[in-house]
Amino acid sequence: MEEAIAAADTAWILAAFTAVSLMVPGLALFYGGMVSVRSTLNMIMMTFAGFALVGVLWVLFGYSAVLGNSLGGAGLLGNPLEYLGLGQLLEAPVEPGLPPALIAGFQLLFAGITVALVCGALADRMKFSAWMVFAGLWAVLVYFPVAHWVFAFDSEDGSVVGGWIANTLGAIDFAGGTAVHINAGIAALAVIIVLGKRRSFLNPPRPHSLPLTVLGAGILFFGWFGFNGGSALAADNNASVVVLNTLAASCAGICGWLIVEKLREGHATTLGAASGLIAALVAITPACGAVSPLGALVVGALAGALCCFAISLKFRLGYDDALDVVGIHLVGGVLGTLLIGFLAVPEAPSGAAGLFYGGGIGLLGTQAVAVLAVLAYSFVVTWIIAKGLDLVMGLRVDPEAEYEGLDVVVHGETAYVLDAVGFTGTSRTEAASVAEAATALTSKAAAEKL
């Protein structure tokens, strides 16, 4: 019987793993459609390449630093040498249970996607080389420690000590509201303070392909069921409750955003629908195992409405969050984590009661401490990393590259080749060269006819 349960759990996590892996191209398309046509490939490259680099680091020592036995029992960082290279994870578990290699791969996806989230705020102006160095350093110095705090649990026999937020503090974060979304959102804010504004900040380029963005959002929506549901680590009722809450919040988030957008701007937009969906998914991530379906509706609706307001703060406060990573992931992550303190119901998988359900204010205080700890650590360390890289190698591309677009200048490619001369994504120099070549070919053909 135990072997059959273990096999079912393994099959579910394998399915969740597959769904979450699709979030990488989903995020690339979501971000890629929102930038100008001249920086589409750069945005996609930052997403994929940052993810890939983190994957390498994860296999080398990242898994060990996150899920290894805490150094000195302090709950701050796992022993990075304990599972060096992951060779110890090749054997099947002695007792029926989830294969350790599957857990390692599943958590690798979380790490890579978290780092990739940050790049959306930096669109149109960051050196690709600087981004890659930053992504590696940030994963090692920020994500790995914070993920250990949140995702590493003490073993039942006490032989393995996990992170302080999950164990000592006892905060509820079912699938990564603190380690993933708050962490990425506040890190994005720290980097853009150092990086500075785009030259077009007050008149940013319009998204070049909203269908691409909506497609990306749809793929992320699909993957999120694996992201949240897979975090139950079992094919059971808990996973079922989590996916239901995730779906309920998503629907409410779209509605909440569109209502606010219609009242404020007079239009309910496609980009607003996609953004409301992501905002709700971000907010329900920590709360999906703690609230009822009705609570999930509240979380999603509030996230859609509040994040719709939050994205406009960048113009008032003067920080250039290009693709609203701060406005959606930071604000949505904080909101969802704190709402657990109000809306948690004891019947949900997490088994805690929030303020509205007779639990008192204690849980809300616990959630607030977790939020503040991640905010403070991530912002300070990220700012130091960004400032150091800016002094050593520079973070920004030169003004000409920013004007021409990063696809051609940095990667030597264009996203679309519809018409070699008239294509709007082609740089002026490239267009002139193509035009000269076309003129020469036309003249040669005319001469041959004569």
HELIX and SHEET records of a PDB file:
HELIX    1   1 GLU A    2  SER A   21  1                                  20    
HELIX    2   2 MET A   23  MET A   34  1                                  12    
HELIX    3   3 THR A   40  LEU A   57  1                                  18    
HELIX    4   4 TRP A   58  GLY A   62  3                                   5    
HELIX    5   5 TYR A   63  LEU A   67  1                                   5    
HELIX    6   6 LEU A   71  GLY A   73  5                                   3    
HELIX    7   7 LEU A   84  LEU A   89  5                                   6    
HELIX    8   8 PRO A  100  VAL A  118  1                                  19    
HELIX    9   9 CYS A  119  LEU A  122  5                                   4    
HELIX   10  10 PHE A  128  TRP A  138  1                                  11    
HELIX   11  11 ALA A  139  TYR A  143  3                                   5    
HELIX   12  12 PHE A  144  PHE A  151  1                                   8    
HELIX   13  13 ILE A  165  LEU A  169  3                                   5    
HELIX   14  14 GLY A  177  ILE A  182  3                                   6    
HELIX   15  15 ASN A  183  LEU A  195  1                                  13    
HELIX   16  16 LEU A  210  GLY A  229  1                                  20    
HELIX   17  17 GLY A  230  ALA A  232  5                                   3    
HELIX   18  18 ASN A  237  GLU A  265  1                                  29    
HELIX   19  19 THR A  270  ALA A  287  1                                  18    
HELIX   20  20 PRO A  293  ALA A  310  1                                  18    
HELIX   21  21 LEU A  313  LEU A  317  1                                   5    
HELIX   22  22 VAL A  325  VAL A  325  1                                   1    
HELIX   23  23 VAL A  326  LEU A  330  3                                   5    
HELIX   24  24 VAL A  331  LEU A  343  1                                  13    
HELIX   25  25 LEU A  355  TYR A  357  5                                   3    
HELIX   26  26 GLY A  362  VAL A  392  1                                  31    
HELIX   27  27 PRO A  399  GLU A  404  1                                   6    
HELIX   28  28 LEU A  406  LEU A  406  1                                   1    
HELIX   29  29 ASP A  407  HIS A  411  3                                   5    
HELIX   30  30 ARG A  428  LYS A  449  1                                  22    
END                                                                             
